[in-house]
Amino acid sequence: MIDTFLQINVDPVTLEVGVDDGYLKISIEDEQGNTQSIILEKDEVEGLIEFMEKKKQEL
């Protein structure tokens, strides 16, 4: 990942959030080293931010 914002290591799993090639990328690596990624485009990121702002106000 080009620009990592957050990395959480909880043995044996690693969660990584960052920007790669202009997209928001969320990746999870399991204990065997297999990586699954979700890639979000700008409009999806904006929707996610709006959702998080609403939830933040509810806390």
ABEGO torsion letter per residue (X at the ends): XABBABBBBBOABBBBBBBBGGBBBBBBBBAAGBBBBBBBBAAAAAAAAAAAAAAAAAX
